[in-house]
């Protein structure tokens, strides 16, 4: 081929190999060739952070139901309690008492059931006053702002001759429920209880 031809062939091969070598550069190599090492590291970290955040935003497979409100079956103590309320309003106090006792057995922290149980016991005579008082105390301990419990505990204290305690319940009731406070004040003053269900807890939704 001649010396000139050999030189041209070498130049062509050199150009080809140089071009191929350049094409072997990865994106990382290109970044490193343009940017300083610290900038490349910062960009890499940024890309990694964005990827992590994008993955976190996706709902986890099978985890969607865990964030939804769990449906609970109706509390059986509420059903029993509501039956007791109906019996109590019909003045069938022994039967109502049995229902409220069953309700607090199912749920010992059921303040409204303790309150109404205290009432049905009191309505069955002085022999039940102490037990009635225990349930009023429990109702107030469980739910300190249950105004109805203060109302009829105050009436019970009046019937027991404990007027100082009745006055203390009246003072608490004046802050919680002024209307019920008026009714209790009248009972303390006259010693008579109207035949109305002022201090009773009503039905609840299950």
For each residue, the residues with C-beta under 8 A, 3 or more apart:
1: 5 6 9
2: 5 6
3: 6 7
4: 7 8
5: 1 2 8 9
6: 1 2 3 9 10
7: 3 4 10 11
8: 4 5 11 12
9: 1 5 6 12 13
10: 6 7 13 14
11: 7 8 14 15
12: 8 9 15 16
13: 9 10 16 17
14: 10 11 17 18
15: 11 12 18 19
16: 12 13 19 20
17: 13 14 20 21
18: 14 15 21 22
19: 15 16 22 23
20: 16 17 23 24
21: 17 18 24
22: 18 19 25
23: 19 20
24: 20 21
25: 22 29 30 33
26: 29 30
27: 30 31
28: 31 32 40
29: 25 26 32 33
30: 25 26 27 33 34
31: 27 28 34 35 40 43
32: 28 29 35 37 40
33: 25 29 30
34: 30 31
35: 31 32 39 40 43
36: 39 40
37: 32 40 41
38: 41 42
39: 35 36 42 43
40: 28 31 32 35 36 37 43 44
41: 37 38 44 45
42: 38 39 45 46
43: 31 35 39 40 46 47
44: 40 41 47 48
45: 41 42 48 49
46: 42 43 49 50
47: 43 44 50 51
48: 44 45 51 52
49: 45 46 52 53
50: 46 47 53 54
51: 47 48 54 55
52: 48 49 55 56
53: 49 50 56 57
54: 50 51 57 58
55: 51 52 58
56: 52 53
57: 53 54
58: 54 55
59: 63 64
60: 63 64
61:
62: 65
63: 59 60 66 67
64: 59 60 67 68
65: 62 68
66: 63
67: 63 64
68: 64 65
69:
70:
71:
72: 75
73:
74: 78 79 206
75: 72 78 79 106 107 206
76: 79 80 106
77: 80 81 103 104 106 107 110 113
78: 74 75 81 82 103 204 205 206
79: 74 75 76 82 83 206
80: 76 77 83 84 99 102 103 106
81: 77 78 84 85 99 100 103 110 112 113 116 203 204
82: 78 79 85 86 203 204 206
83: 79 80 86 87 99
84: 80 81 87 88 96 97 98 99 100 102 103 113 116 120
85: 81 82 88 89 96 116 200 201 202 203
86: 82 83 89 90
87: 83 84 90 92 93 95 96 99
88: 84 85 91 92 93 96 100 116 119 120 197 200
89: 85 86 197
90: 86 87
91: 88 123
92: 87 88 95 96
93: 87 88 96 97 120 123 124
94: 97 98 120 124
95: 87 92 98 99
96: 84 85 87 88 92 93 99 100 116 120
97: 84 93 94 100 101 117 120 121 124
98: 84 94 95 101 102
99: 80 81 83 84 87 95 96 102 103
100: 81 84 88 96 97 103 104 113 114 116 117 120
101: 97 98 104 105 117
102: 80 84 98 99 105 106
103: 77 78 80 81 84 99 100 106 107 110 113
104: 77 100 101 107 108 110 113 114 117 135
105: 101 102 108
106: 75 76 77 80 102 103 110
107: 75 77 103 104 110 113
108: 104 105
109: 142
110: 77 81 103 104 106 107 113 114 142
111: 114 115 138 139 140 142 143 146 149 201
112: 81 115 116 139 143 146 201 204
113: 77 81 84 100 103 104 107 110 116 117 201
114: 100 104 110 111 117 118 135 136 138 139 142 149
115: 111 112 118 119 135 136 139 146 148 149 152 199 200 201
116: 81 84 85 88 96 100 112 113 119 120 200 201
117: 97 100 101 104 113 114 120 121 132 135
118: 114 115 121 122 132 133 134 135 136 139 149 152 153 156
119: 88 115 116 122 123 132 152 199 200
120: 84 88 93 94 96 97 100 116 117 123 124
121: 97 117 118 124 128 129 131 132 135
122: 118 119 128 129 132 152 155 156 159
123: 91 93 119 120
124: 93 94 97 120 121 127 128
125: 128
126: 129 159
127: 124
128: 121 122 124 125 131 132
129: 121 122 126 132 133 156 159 160
130: 133 134
131: 121 128 134 135
132: 117 118 119 121 122 128 129 135 136 156
133: 118 129 130 136 137 153 156 160
134: 118 130 131 137 138
135: 104 114 115 117 118 121 131 132 138 139
136: 114 115 118 132 133 139 140 149 152 153 156
137: 133 134 140 141 153
138: 111 114 134 135 141 142
139: 111 112 114 115 118 135 136 142 143 146 149
140: 111 136 137 143 144 146 149 150 153
141: 137 138 144
142: 109 110 111 114 138 139 146
143: 111 112 139 140 146 149
144: 140 141
145: 176
146: 111 112 115 139 140 142 143 149 150 201
147: 150 151 173 176 177 180 199
148: 115 151 152 180 198 199 200 201
149: 111 114 115 118 136 139 140 143 146 152 153 199
150: 140 146 147 153 154 169 172 173 176 180 184 199
151: 147 148 154 155 169 173 177 180 183 184 198 199
152: 115 118 119 122 136 148 149 155 156 198 199 200
153: 118 133 136 137 140 149 150 156 157 169
154: 150 151 157 158 165 166 169 170 173 184 187 188
155: 122 151 152 158 159 166 184 187 193 199
156: 118 122 129 132 133 136 152 153 159 160
157: 153 154 160 162 163 165 166 169
158: 154 155 161 162 163 166 187 188 191
159: 122 126 129 155 156
160: 129 133 156 157
161: 158
162: 157 158 165 166
163: 157 158 166 167 188
164: 167 168
165: 154 157 162 168 169
166: 154 155 157 158 162 163 169 170 184 188
167: 163 164 170 171 188
168: 164 165 171 172
169: 150 151 153 154 157 165 166 172 173 184
170: 154 166 167 173 174 181 184 185 188
171: 167 168 174 175
172: 150 168 169 175 176
173: 147 150 151 154 169 170 176 177 180 181 184
174: 170 171 178 181
175: 171 172
176: 145 147 150 172 173 180 181
177: 147 151 173 180 181
178: 174 181 182
179: 182 183
180: 147 148 150 151 173 176 177 183 184 198 199
181: 170 173 174 176 177 178 184 185
182: 178 179 185 186
183: 151 179 180 186 187 194 198 199
184: 150 151 154 155 166 169 170 173 180 181 187 188
185: 170 181 182 188 189
186: 182 183 189 190 194
187: 154 155 158 183 184 190 191 192 193 194
188: 154 158 163 166 167 170 184 185 191
189: 185 186
190: 186 187
191: 158 187 188
192: 187
193: 155 187
194: 183 186 187 198
195:
196:
197: 88 89 200
198: 148 151 152 180 183 194
199: 115 119 147 148 149 150 151 152 155 180 183
200: 85 88 115 116 119 148 152 197
201: 85 111 112 113 115 116 146 148 204
202: 85
203: 81 82 85
204: 78 81 82 112 201
205: 78
206: 74 75 78 79 82
